Amino acid sequence: MGRYLKSHSAVVLLPLLATGLVCSVLLTTSVYVQIVVLVALIGVAGTLIGAVSDWLRHRKFYRGLERCAEHLESVSWAMEMMEYPEDAEGEAVYDVIRAIAKAANDEVAAYRRQTANYREYVETWVHEAKTPLVAAYLMLENLDDALANDVQPREVHEKVDALTEEVDRVEGYIEQALYYARSESLDRDYVVRNVSLQSIVSSALKRNARAMISAHMAPVCRGLELEVFADEKWVEFILGQLIQNSVKYARSEGAQLLFAATRANAGGTDDCVRLVVRDNGCGVPAADLDRVFDRGFTGENGRNGKRSTGIGLYLVKRLCDKMGLGIVARSEHGEFFEVEITFPTNHMHYFES
């Protein structure tokens, strides 16, 4: 009650002062003292009754707040422990707490989804990384036997190449896991500047040359003399994932991978550079095309014996979204699969993203 009177002193004092003023006026007009006393009693009683009733309404709501402060383990449970107040002031406080609780619940749910996704990815990654490691150990054993039996150098070179390919796969999985973790906080490792598409594509092709040679896939480059405003390292990783995806589903003969860049809407508000990465592999069925960027989705091709985790294209889409780059996939089953990445030329677009 003392805390209430301290914060609502005007509610009590002003009516009492008004009552005293009225009584003073009445005394100066020769009104009977009994009437003045009656008016004073009515004023004081009304003020006290109003103050007590208002205190009782506040008391119920603020007692609930005190219980929340003493026993609440999470702000997200606040609304479960409080009743809706009956006064305007309490309603305002209640609405604020409800908004805070909703924001807290949404944030907790987002972190839980993020943690669950990361845990699932790590479990998948461990399973996938074990396969090339086991294969590498078997190849090492076979290589030891081959060296002990003095086999031809050509056969040794073939075994070494196969072993190197498996080690490259492990390195690719490690790099993928590293970028997956970094994608949660892109701003910590993100340097945007003008870079040459020719330089980025050449670096990506060089890093994945062994896999392309093994798949007998030939690169074709067109119009890459253009420059884009982006992070060179992240774009190179994106292109590397697209190359690995194309290698995985390359046709046995005449496999090609096209890199073609064009300038679109030059001078307009939506001026941009479009980079198309297109292979002539098995393509994607129309029913699967809308889901190729979903996390963990492998589609019909992935279920037909291909070693697919459904993470590569998901990371490509995720990183493009983080960097403010447009991305779209097109395909015709049995003919081609292509990914088009759009680099806006308006530099402010990246900082706004």
C-alpha positions in Angstrom: 0.0 0.0 0.0 2.9 2.4 0.8 4.4 1.8 -2.7 1.1 2.5 -4.3 0.5 5.7 -2.3 4.0 6.8 -3.2 3.5 6.3 -7.0 -0.2 7.5 -6.9 0.0 10.3 -4.4 -1.8 12.8 -6.7 -4.7 10.4 -7.0 -5.2 10.6 -3.2 -4.0 14.2 -2.4 -5.9 16.1 -5.0 -9.4 14.9 -4.1 -8.5 15.6 -0.4 -7.3 19.1 -1.2 -10.4 19.7 -3.3 -12.6 18.5 -0.4 -10.8 20.8 2.0 -11.2 23.8 -0.4 -15.0 23.1 -0.7 -15.3 22.9 3.1 -13.5 26.2 3.4 -15.8 27.9 1.0 -18.9 26.4 2.7 -17.7 27.8 6.1 -17.4 31.3 4.7 -21.0 31.2 3.5 -22.5 30.6 7.0 -23.4 27.0 6.2 -24.1 24.8 9.2 -21.0 23.1 10.6 -22.8 19.8 10.5 -23.2 20.1 6.7 -19.5 21.0 6.3 -18.5 18.0 8.4 -20.8 15.8 6.3 -19.3 17.1 3.1 -15.8 16.5 4.4 -16.6 13.0 5.5 -18.2 12.2 2.1 -15.1 13.6 0.3 -12.6 11.7 2.5 -14.6 8.5 2.3 -15.0 8.7 -1.4 -11.3 9.4 -1.9 -10.3 6.5 0.3 -12.8 4.0 -1.3 -11.6 5.0 -4.8 -7.9 4.7 -3.8 -8.4 1.3 -2.1 -10.4 -0.1 -5.0 -7.8 1.1 -7.5 -5.0 -0.3 -5.3 -6.7 -3.7 -5.2 -6.9 -3.8 -9.0 -3.2 -2.9 -9.3 -2.2 -5.2 -6.5 -3.4 -8.4 -8.2 -1.5 -7.6 -11.4 1.7 -6.5 -9.8 1.7 -9.4 -7.4 1.7 -11.6 -10.5 4.6 -9.6 -11.9 6.5 -10.2 -8.6 5.9 -13.9 -8.8 7.2 -14.0 -12.3 10.3 -12.1 -11.3 10.9 -14.5 -8.4 10.2 -17.8 -10.0 10.4 -17.4 -13.7 13.1 -19.4 -15.4 12.5 -18.1 -18.8 10.8 -14.9 -20.1 9.0 -17.0 -22.6 6.9 -18.4 -19.8 5.7 -15.0 -18.5 2.4 -15.0 -20.2 1.5 -18.4 -18.8 1.8 -17.0 -15.2 -0.1 -13.7 -15.6 -3.7 -12.8 -15.9 -5.0 -10.1 -18.2 -5.2 -6.8 -16.1 -8.4 -4.7 -15.7 -6.8 -1.2 -15.9 -5.3 0.7 -18.8 -1.8 1.0 -17.2 -1.7 -2.8 -16.5 -2.9 -3.5 -20.1 0.0 -1.4 -21.5 2.5 -3.3 -19.3 0.9 -6.6 -20.3 1.1 -5.9 -24.0 4.8 -5.0 -23.7 5.6 -8.2 -21.8 3.6 -10.2 -24.4 5.7 -8.6 -27.2 8.9 -9.4 -25.3 7.8 -13.0 -24.6 6.9 -13.5 -28.3 10.3 -12.1 -29.4 12.1 -14.4 -26.9 10.1 -17.4 -28.1 10.8 -16.7 -31.7 14.5 -16.3 -31.0 14.7 -19.5 -28.9 12.9 -21.4 -31.7 15.2 -20.0 -34.3 18.3 -21.1 -32.3 16.8 -24.5 -31.7 16.2 -25.0 -35.4 19.7 -23.8 -36.2 21.2 -26.1 -33.6 19.2 -29.1 -34.8 20.1 -28.4 -38.4 23.8 -28.1 -37.5 23.7 -31.3 -35.5 22.0 -33.2 -38.3 24.6 -31.8 -40.8 27.5 -32.9 -38.5 26.0 -36.4 -38.2 25.6 -36.6 -42.0 29.1 -35.2 -42.6 30.8 -37.7 -40.3 29.0 -40.5 -42.1 30.0 -39.2 -45.5 33.6 -38.4 -44.5 34.2 -42.0 -43.2 33.6 -43.5 -46.7 36.6 -41.9 -48.5 38.7 -42.4 -45.4 38.0 -46.2 -45.4 38.6 -46.3 -49.1 41.9 -44.5 -48.7 43.1 -46.9 -46.1 42.2 -49.9 -48.4 44.1 -48.2 -51.2 47.1 -47.7 -49.0 47.1 -51.4 -48.2 46.8 -52.3 -51.9 49.6 -49.9 -52.7 51.8 -51.6 -50.1 51.1 -55.0 -51.6 51.7 -53.6 -55.1 55.1 -52.2 -54.1 56.0 -55.4 -52.4 55.2 -57.4 -55.5 57.1 -55.0 -57.8 54.1 -54.2 -60.0 54.4 -51.9 -63.1 54.8 -48.1 -62.4 51.7 -47.4 -64.4 49.6 -49.4 -62.0 51.2 -47.7 -59.0 50.4 -44.3 -60.5 46.8 -45.4 -61.0 46.5 -46.4 -57.4 48.1 -43.2 -56.3 45.7 -41.2 -58.4 42.7 -43.0 -56.9 44.0 -42.5 -53.4 44.5 -38.8 -54.1 41.0 -38.5 -55.4 39.6 -40.0 -52.1 41.8 -37.5 -50.1 40.5 -34.7 -52.2 36.9 -35.8 -51.3 37.8 -35.6 -47.6 39.3 -32.2 -48.1 36.2 -31.1 -49.9 34.0 -32.3 -47.0 36.2 -30.5 -44.5 36.0 -27.2 -46.5 32.2 -27.6 -46.8 31.9 -28.0 -43.1 34.1 -25.0 -42.5 31.9 -22.8 -44.8 28.7 -24.2 -43.3 29.9 -23.0 -39.9 31.1 -19.6 -41.2 27.7 -19.1 -43.0 26.2 -18.5 -39.5 28.3 -15.3 -39.1 29.2 -14.2 -42.6 30.0 -10.6 -41.6 33.1 -11.8 -39.7 34.9 -13.1 -42.8 33.4 -11.0 -45.7 35.5 -8.7 -47.8 33.6 -7.1 -50.8 35.6 -5.6 -53.6 35.7 -5.5 -57.4 37.0 -8.8 -58.7 37.3 -10.4 -62.2 35.0 -13.2 -63.0 37.8 -14.7 -65.1 40.1 -14.8 -62.0 37.4 -16.4 -59.8 36.4 -19.0 -62.3 40.0 -19.9 -63.1 40.8 -20.4 -59.4 37.7 -22.6 -59.0 38.5 -24.7 -62.0 42.1 -25.1 -60.9 41.1 -26.3 -57.4 38.7 -28.8 -58.9 40.8 -29.8 -62.0 41.6 -33.3 -60.8 37.9 -34.1 -60.3 37.0 -32.7 -63.7 39.8 -34.6 -65.4 38.7 -37.8 -63.7 35.1 -37.2 -65.0 36.5 -36.3 -68.5 34.7 -33.0 -68.2 35.9 -30.0 -70.4 35.3 -26.4 -69.2 34.0 -23.8 -71.6 34.3 -20.1 -70.7 32.5 -17.1 -72.4 32.3 -13.4 -71.5 34.3 -13.7 -68.3 36.2 -10.4 -68.8 33.5 -8.7 -66.7 34.1 -7.6 -63.1 31.7 -8.0 -60.2 31.5 -6.6 -56.7 31.7 -9.5 -54.3 33.8 -11.5 -51.9 36.2 -13.5 -54.1 36.8 -16.4 -51.6 33.1 -17.0 -51.0 32.2 -16.8 -54.7 35.0 -19.2 -55.5 33.7 -21.7 -52.9 30.2 -21.4 -54.5 31.5 -22.1 -57.9 33.5 -25.0 -56.5 30.3 -26.6 -55.1 28.6 -26.2 -58.5 31.6 -27.8 -60.3 31.6 -30.7 -57.8 27.8 -31.1 -58.3 28.3 -31.2 -62.1 31.1 -33.7 -61.9 29.0 -36.0 -59.8 26.3 -36.2 -62.4 28.4 -35.8 -65.6 27.7 -37.9 -68.6 30.3 -40.6 -69.5 31.3 -39.0 -72.8 31.4 -35.5 -74.0 30.9 -33.9 -70.6 31.1 -30.1 -70.6 30.8 -27.4 -68.1 29.9 -23.9 -69.4 30.7 -20.6 -67.6 29.1 -17.7 -69.4 28.7 -14.1 -68.1 26.6 -11.3 -69.5 25.7 -7.7 -68.5 22.0 -7.1 -68.1 19.9 -3.9 -67.9 23.1 -1.7 -68.3 22.5 1.8 -66.8 19.2 0.9 -65.3 18.2 0.6 -61.6 18.5 -3.2 -61.9 21.8 -3.2 -63.7 23.6 -6.5 -63.0 26.0 -9.2 -64.2 24.6 -12.7 -64.7 26.9 -15.7 -64.5 25.5 -19.0 -65.8 27.1 -22.3 -64.8 25.6 -25.0 -67.0 26.5 -28.7 -67.5 25.2 -31.2 -70.1 24.7 -34.0 -67.5 21.7 -35.9 -66.5 19.7 -32.8 -65.4 17.1 -32.7 -62.8 13.5 -34.0 -63.1 10.9 -31.2 -63.2 9.3 -32.5 -59.9 12.7 -32.0 -58.1 13.8 -28.7 -59.6 12.0 -26.5 -57.0 13.7 -28.3 -54.1 17.3 -28.6 -55.3 18.3 -25.8 -52.9 16.6 -27.4 -49.9 18.9 -28.7 -47.1 19.4 -32.5 -47.3 17.3 -32.9 -50.5 19.0 -35.4 -52.9 16.2 -36.0 -55.3 15.8 -38.8 -57.8 19.4 -38.6 -59.0 20.8 -38.8 -55.5 18.7 -41.9 -54.7 20.0 -43.7 -57.8 23.4 -44.6 -56.4 25.1 -41.2 -56.5 27.0 -40.1 -53.4 24.9 -37.0 -52.5 24.4 -35.3 -49.2 22.0 -32.6 -50.3 24.3 -30.0 -48.7 26.3 -28.5 -51.6 23.5 -26.7 -53.4 21.9 -25.8 -50.1 25.1 -24.0 -49.1 25.3 -22.3 -52.5 21.8 -20.8 -52.0 22.4 -19.9 -48.4 25.7 -18.0 -49.1 24.1 -16.2 -52.1 21.2 -15.1 -49.9 23.7 -13.9 -47.2 25.7 -11.9 -49.8 22.6 -10.5 -51.5 23.2 -12.3 -54.8 20.3 -13.6 -56.8 20.3 -17.3 -57.7 18.0 -19.5 -59.8 18.2 -23.1 -61.1 17.0 -24.4 -64.5 17.1 -27.9 -65.9 15.8 -30.2 -68.5 15.9 -33.9 -67.4 18.5 -35.8 -69.4 19.8 -32.6 -71.1 21.3 -30.0 -68.8 21.3 -28.4 -65.4 22.3 -24.7 -64.9 22.5 -22.3 -62.1 22.4 -18.5 -62.8 23.9 -16.2 -60.2 23.1 -12.5 -60.4 25.6 -9.9 -59.2 24.0 -6.4 -58.7 26.3 -3.6 -59.8 24.8 -1.2 -57.3 27.4 -1.4 -54.4 24.9 -0.2 -51.8 22.8 -3.3 -52.4 25.4 -5.5 -50.7 25.6 -3.3 -47.6 21.8 -3.1 -47.3 21.7 -6.9 -47.6 
